[in-house]
Amino acid sequence: MRIDKVLWYLRLAKSRSTAQAMAEQGHIRLNGRRVERAHAKVAAGDVMTLPSPAGVRVIELVALPHRRGPAPEARACYTELDGTRPNPIAAAFDNQA
Protein backbone atom coordinates (compact mmCIF):
# COMPACT_ATOMS: atom_id res chain seq x y z
CA MET A 1 0.00 0.00 0.00
CA ARG A 2 1.20 3.55 -0.71
CA ILE A 3 2.58 5.54 2.22
CA ASP A 4 0.29 8.52 1.58
CA LYS A 5 -2.81 6.31 1.76
CA VAL A 6 -1.57 4.68 4.97
CA LEU A 7 -0.97 8.06 6.63
CA TRP A 8 -4.44 9.21 5.63
CA TYR A 9 -6.17 5.96 6.62
CA LEU A 10 -4.42 5.97 10.02
CA ARG A 11 -5.50 9.58 10.60
CA LEU A 12 -1.90 10.77 10.87
CA ALA A 13 -2.61 13.33 8.13
CA LYS A 14 -5.80 15.37 7.76
CA SER A 15 -6.04 14.83 4.01
CA ARG A 16 -4.41 12.66 1.40
CA SER A 17 -2.85 15.69 -0.26
CA THR A 18 -1.27 16.63 3.08
CA ALA A 19 0.08 13.08 3.37
CA GLN A 20 1.49 13.29 -0.16
CA ALA A 21 3.20 16.59 0.67
CA MET A 22 4.72 15.15 3.87
CA ALA A 23 6.16 12.23 1.93
CA GLU A 24 7.45 14.27 -1.01
CA GLN A 25 9.12 16.86 1.23
CA GLY A 26 11.16 14.13 2.91
CA HIS A 27 9.72 14.52 6.41
CA ILE A 28 9.07 10.78 6.84
CA ARG A 29 11.45 7.89 7.39
CA LEU A 30 10.47 4.32 6.62
CA ASN A 31 12.63 1.68 8.32
CA GLY A 32 15.34 4.31 8.79
CA ARG A 33 15.38 5.45 5.14
CA ARG A 34 14.15 8.87 4.08
CA VAL A 35 11.00 8.74 1.94
CA GLU A 36 10.76 11.27 -0.88
CA ARG A 37 7.89 9.81 -2.91
CA ALA A 38 4.26 9.41 -1.97
CA HIS A 39 4.02 6.08 -3.75
CA ALA A 40 6.59 4.34 -1.50
CA LYS A 41 5.29 0.91 -0.54
CA VAL A 42 4.50 0.16 3.10
CA ALA A 43 3.85 -3.26 4.65
CA ALA A 44 2.89 -4.60 8.06
CA GLY A 45 5.90 -4.62 10.39
CA ASP A 46 7.44 -1.45 8.95
CA VAL A 47 8.58 1.31 11.30
CA MET A 48 7.75 4.90 10.36
CA THR A 49 9.19 8.07 11.86
CA LEU A 50 7.14 11.18 11.19
CA PRO A 51 6.70 14.70 12.52
CA SER A 52 3.79 15.74 14.70
CA PRO A 53 2.89 18.99 16.47
CA ALA A 54 4.13 17.53 19.78
CA GLY A 55 7.45 16.33 18.33
CA VAL A 56 8.55 13.23 16.48
CA ARG A 57 6.42 10.06 16.42
CA VAL A 58 7.81 6.58 15.85
CA ILE A 59 5.20 3.96 15.02
CA GLU A 60 5.23 0.33 13.93
CA LEU A 61 2.51 -0.87 11.58
CA VAL A 62 0.79 -3.92 13.02
CA ALA A 63 -1.65 -4.28 10.13
CA LEU A 64 -2.54 -2.33 7.03
CA PRO A 65 -5.87 -0.51 7.28
CA HIS A 66 -8.55 -1.28 4.70
CA ARG A 67 -10.32 2.07 4.93
CA ARG A 68 -10.29 5.43 6.70
CA GLY A 69 -12.48 4.45 9.59
CA PRO A 70 -13.00 5.82 13.08
CA ALA A 71 -9.98 6.74 15.22
CA PRO A 72 -10.07 3.61 17.45
CA GLU A 73 -10.02 1.41 14.35
CA ALA A 74 -7.06 3.37 12.98
CA ARG A 75 -5.13 3.19 16.28
CA ALA A 76 -5.51 -0.60 16.31
CA CYS A 77 -3.38 -0.82 13.15
CA TYR A 78 -0.19 0.61 14.71
CA THR A 79 1.75 0.78 17.97
CA GLU A 80 3.68 3.79 19.19
CA LEU A 81 7.29 2.92 19.88
CA ASP A 82 8.12 6.24 21.54
CA GLY A 83 5.00 6.48 23.73
CA THR A 84 6.86 5.53 26.91
CA ARG A 85 8.91 8.72 27.12
CA PRO A 86 8.57 10.27 30.55
CA ASN A 87 7.03 13.69 30.82
CA PRO A 88 9.96 16.07 31.65
CA ILE A 89 7.73 18.30 33.80
CA ALA A 90 6.46 15.35 35.83
CA ALA A 91 10.00 13.97 36.17
CA ALA A 92 11.26 17.33 37.51
CA PHE A 93 8.39 17.44 40.02
CA ASP A 94 9.16 13.88 41.21
CA ASN A 95 12.85 14.73 41.75
CA GLN A 96 11.98 17.69 44.01
CA ALA A 97 9.96 15.60 46.44
C-alpha positions in Angstrom: 0.0 0.0 0.0 1.2 3.5 -0.7 2.6 5.5 2.2 0.3 8.5 1.6 -2.8 6.3 1.8 -1.6 4.7 5.0 -1.0 8.1 6.6 -4.4 9.2 5.6 -6.2 6.0 6.6 -4.4 6.0 10.0 -5.5 9.6 10.6 -1.9 10.8 10.9 -2.6 13.3 8.1 -5.8 15.4 7.8 -6.0 14.8 4.0 -4.4 12.7 1.4 -2.8 15.7 -0.3 -1.3 16.6 3.1 0.1 13.1 3.4 1.5 13.3 -0.2 3.2 16.6 0.7 4.7 15.2 3.9 6.2 12.2 1.9 7.5 14.3 -1.0 9.1 16.9 1.2 11.2 14.1 2.9 9.7 14.5 6.4 9.1 10.8 6.8 11.4 7.9 7.4 10.5 4.3 6.6 12.6 1.7 8.3 15.3 4.3 8.8 15.4 5.4 5.1 14.1 8.9 4.1 11.0 8.7 1.9 10.8 11.3 -0.9 7.9 9.8 -2.9 4.3 9.4 -2.0 4.0 6.1 -3.7 6.6 4.3 -1.5 5.3 0.9 -0.5 4.5 0.2 3.1 3.9 -3.3 4.7 2.9 -4.6 8.1 5.9 -4.6 10.4 7.4 -1.5 8.9 8.6 1.3 11.3 7.7 4.9 10.4 9.2 8.1 11.9 7.1 11.2 11.2 6.7 14.7 12.5 3.8 15.7 14.7 2.9 19.0 16.5 4.1 17.5 19.8 7.5 16.3 18.3 8.5 13.2 16.5 6.4 10.1 16.4 7.8 6.6 15.9 5.2 4.0 15.0 5.2 0.3 13.9 2.5 -0.9 11.6 0.8 -3.9 13.0 -1.7 -4.3 10.1 -2.5 -2.3 7.0 -5.9 -0.5 7.3 -8.6 -1.3 4.7 -10.3 2.1 4.9 -10.3 5.4 6.7 -12.5 4.4 9.6 -13.0 5.8 13.1 -10.0 6.7 15.2 -10.1 3.6 17.4 -10.0 1.4 14.4 -7.1 3.4 13.0 -5.1 3.2 16.3 -5.5 -0.6 16.3 -3.4 -0.8 13.2 -0.2 0.6 14.7 1.7 0.8 18.0 3.7 3.8 19.2 7.3 2.9 19.9 8.1 6.2 21.5 5.0 6.5 23.7 6.9 5.5 26.9 8.9 8.7 27.1 8.6 10.3 30.6 7.0 13.7 30.8 10.0 16.1 31.7 7.7 18.3 33.8 6.5 15.4 35.8 10.0 14.0 36.2 11.3 17.3 37.5 8.4 17.4 40.0 9.2 13.9 41.2 12.9 14.7 41.7 12.0 17.7 44.0 10.0 15.6 46.4 
